[in-house]
Amino acid sequence: MNSALNPKPPVVQIDKLWSVFRTNGVDALVHKDLDLTIEQGELLSIVGGSGSGKTVLLRQILGLETPKRGTVTVLGRPASELGRAGAASRVGMLFQHGALFSAFTVLENIAFPLRELHTLPDDLVRDAAMVKLQMVGLDPAHANKMPADLSGGMIKRVALARALIMDPPLLLLDEPTAGLDPDRSDAFCTLLRTLHRELGLTVVMVTHDLDTIYEISTRVAVVAEKRVIANAPPKDVIALDHPFARQFFLGGRGLRAMELLRAQPDAVYKDNP
């Protein structure tokens, strides 16, 4: 059968989304008629100004929040169903600060979603957690350490291993390189790029880090004016004639990334479909 006649359905489909939050008795409209389509295998970065609702989008994709209007469909089902048991087998989430359980060891943190199923023997759960520990580039010797003993980069890797323990096809990342120095940020980006390719993941990340965007994104969704004003490869988004886009991509904080892009026109993630 001709695959062109039967394209793969989007991993995420957001249609006419309205997000409203009530603060001190006043409704604040965050998104209005926002549309966003995320295809299989993409590594999409979501950018936007403060208060534009970037993390809100991740929470709605994860099914943790319900929109005022519109629909959010994830892997062919309403995102609201992700709040039920088994969500971790479909969507993995890496929170900005890792959100590790401070009283659990590294291995216990990684194993937690799998152990919560109560369907596998402890030795199999432990083996699976050890595999994920090594998959994110950590030595088995770290398995019994506590989160307080880890560096910021190691915390990110442990949290990533936990997000992947159920082998979900969709991975959500909230500011994955925030708080990391340039070397650790580059190493984490390399890890994400490798996992994205080798595991066939669809990855959606919220980030303000331009170097990360240019290094690994296949597409960038720009949120402004309560909607997605562009969803395109990084090099195309740079040329967007919009006040936020000009400030974000061409302002002083973007000079280093722009220099990289001019020096290496193909520097954008080479697996860009």
C-alpha positions in Angstrom: 0.0 0.0 0.0 1.3 3.4 -0.9 2.5 5.1 2.3 2.0 8.5 0.7 -1.8 7.8 0.6 -1.7 6.8 4.3 0.5 9.3 6.1 1.3 8.7 9.8 -1.1 10.6 12.0 0.3 13.5 14.1 1.6 12.6 17.5 0.0 15.7 18.9 -2.8 17.7 17.4 -4.0 20.9 19.1 -7.0 22.6 17.6 -8.6 26.0 18.5 -7.2 25.9 22.1 -8.3 28.4 24.7 -6.5 28.5 28.0 -8.0 30.6 30.8 -6.7 31.0 34.3 -8.6 32.8 37.1 -6.5 35.0 39.4 -8.0 37.1 42.2 -11.4 36.8 40.7 -10.2 37.8 37.2 -10.0 35.6 34.2 -6.7 35.8 32.3 -6.7 34.5 28.7 -3.4 32.8 27.9 -4.2 31.1 24.6 -6.9 31.9 22.0 -7.6 29.7 19.0 -4.1 28.2 19.2 -3.3 25.5 16.7 -0.3 23.2 16.7 0.5 19.9 14.9 3.5 17.8 16.0 4.5 15.0 13.6 6.1 11.7 14.4 9.9 11.9 14.8 10.1 15.6 15.2 12.2 17.4 17.8 10.1 20.5 18.3 11.1 23.5 20.4 8.5 25.8 21.8 9.6 29.4 22.5 7.7 32.4 23.7 7.8 35.3 26.0 7.1 35.2 29.8 3.5 34.5 30.4 2.9 33.1 26.9 1.9 29.7 28.3 4.7 27.5 27.0 4.7 25.2 30.0 0.9 25.3 30.1 1.0 23.7 26.6 3.2 20.9 28.0 0.9 20.3 30.9 -2.1 20.2 28.6 -0.4 17.7 26.3 0.4 15.6 29.3 -3.3 15.8 30.4 -2.5 17.6 33.7 -4.6 20.6 32.7 -7.9 21.0 30.8 -8.3 23.8 28.2 -11.3 26.1 28.4 -12.1 25.4 24.8 -10.6 23.3 21.9 -9.1 19.9 21.7 -5.7 18.3 22.5 -5.2 14.9 21.0 -2.1 12.8 21.8 -1.2 9.6 20.0 -4.8 9.5 18.6 -6.5 9.9 22.0 -7.7 12.9 24.0 -5.0 14.2 26.2 -7.4 14.1 29.2 -7.1 10.3 29.2 -3.3 10.6 30.0 -4.2 11.5 33.5 -5.3 8.0 34.0 -3.2 4.9 34.8 -0.6 4.0 32.2 0.1 7.6 31.0 3.9 7.1 31.5 3.9 4.4 28.9 2.8 6.9 26.3 4.4 10.2 27.3 7.6 10.8 29.3 8.1 14.1 31.1 11.3 15.8 32.2 10.5 18.7 34.5 12.7 21.8 34.6 14.5 21.0 37.9 14.3 17.2 37.6 11.7 16.7 40.3 13.5 13.7 41.8 12.3 12.2 45.0 14.9 13.3 47.6 14.3 10.2 49.8 14.9 7.8 46.9 18.2 6.6 45.5 19.0 7.2 41.9 17.9 3.7 40.9 14.6 4.0 42.9 13.8 7.3 41.2 14.3 5.8 37.8 12.3 2.7 38.6 9.4 4.5 40.3 6.9 4.6 37.3 7.6 1.0 36.4 7.3 -0.2 40.0 4.0 1.7 40.5 2.4 -0.7 37.9 2.8 -3.6 40.4 3.0 -6.0 37.5 6.7 -6.9 37.3 9.0 -8.6 39.7 11.5 -6.4 41.6 14.5 -7.9 39.9 13.1 -7.2 36.4 12.3 -3.6 37.4 15.8 -3.1 38.8 17.3 -4.5 35.6 15.2 -2.2 33.4 16.2 0.8 35.6 19.9 -0.1 35.3 19.6 -0.2 31.5 18.1 3.3 31.4 20.7 4.6 33.9 23.4 3.5 31.5 21.4 4.7 28.4 21.7 8.3 29.7 25.4 8.0 30.2 25.7 7.4 33.9 27.9 4.7 35.5 26.2 1.9 37.4 28.1 3.1 40.5 25.7 6.0 40.7 22.7 3.8 41.2 22.7 3.9 45.0 23.5 7.6 45.3 21.0 10.1 46.6 19.8 13.1 44.6 21.6 15.5 47.1 24.9 13.9 46.0 24.4 14.6 42.3 25.5 17.6 40.1 22.9 19.5 38.2 23.8 17.7 35.0 23.5 14.3 36.6 20.1 15.2 38.1 18.9 16.0 34.6 20.1 12.6 33.3 18.5 10.7 36.1 15.2 12.5 35.5 15.6 11.7 31.8 16.1 8.0 32.5 13.0 8.0 34.7 11.0 9.7 31.9 12.2 6.9 29.5 11.7 3.9 31.8 8.3 3.0 30.2 9.7 3.4 26.6 7.2 6.2 25.7 7.0 7.3 22.1 6.6 11.0 23.1 9.0 12.9 25.4 8.2 16.3 26.8 11.1 18.5 28.2 10.7 21.7 30.2 13.9 23.8 30.0 16.1 20.8 29.7 19.4 22.7 29.8 18.4 25.4 32.4 21.1 25.7 35.1 23.7 23.8 33.2 27.1 25.3 32.3 27.9 25.3 28.5 29.9 22.1 28.6 27.2 20.1 30.4 24.5 21.8 28.2 26.3 20.6 25.1 26.7 17.1 26.5 23.0 16.9 27.4 22.0 18.1 23.9 24.3 15.4 22.3 22.5 12.8 24.5 19.1 14.0 23.5 20.0 14.0 19.9 21.3 10.5 20.1 18.3 9.2 22.0 15.9 10.9 19.6 17.5 9.2 16.7 18.2 5.7 18.2 14.8 5.4 20.0 12.7 7.0 17.3 11.3 9.5 19.8 9.1 12.4 19.1 10.4 15.2 21.4 8.8 18.5 22.4 10.7 20.9 24.6 10.2 24.3 26.0 13.4 26.2 26.0 14.8 29.8 25.9 18.3 28.5 25.1 19.1 29.5 21.5 22.2 27.3 21.3 20.0 24.3 22.2 17.3 25.3 19.7 19.8 25.6 16.8 21.7 22.5 17.7 19.0 19.9 18.0 15.6 21.2 16.9 14.0 20.1 13.7 11.2 22.7 14.0 10.5 25.7 16.3 7.0 26.8 17.3 6.8 30.5 18.3 4.0 31.4 20.7 3.0 35.0 20.7 -0.3 36.9 20.7 -1.9 33.9 22.5 -1.3 31.6 19.5 1.4 29.9 17.5 2.5 32.5 15.0 5.1 30.2 13.3 6.0 26.5 13.2 9.0 26.0 11.0 12.7 24.9 10.8 14.9 27.2 12.9 16.5 29.0 9.9 13.0 30.0 8.6 11.8 31.1 12.0 14.8 33.5 12.3 13.5 35.4 9.4 10.0 35.9 10.9 8.9 39.5 10.8 7.4 39.9 14.2 8.5 42.0 17.2 9.0 39.0 19.6 10.8 36.9 17.0 13.2 39.7 16.1 14.0 40.4 19.8 14.3 36.7 20.7 16.3 35.5 17.8 18.2 38.6 16.7 18.7 40.5 20.0 21.9 40.6 21.9 21.4 37.3 23.6 21.1 35.6 20.2 24.4 36.9 18.7 26.4 33.8 19.5 23.8 31.4 18.0 23.5 33.7 14.9 27.2 33.6 14.4 27.2 29.8 14.6 24.3 29.7 12.1 26.0 32.0 9.6 29.3 30.1 9.9 27.6 26.7 9.5 24.5 27.0 7.4 23.8 23.3 7.9 24.3 23.5 11.7 20.7 22.9 12.4 20.1 19.3 13.5 21.0 17.2 10.4 18.2 14.7 10.9 15.7 17.5 10.1 13.1 15.8 7.9 
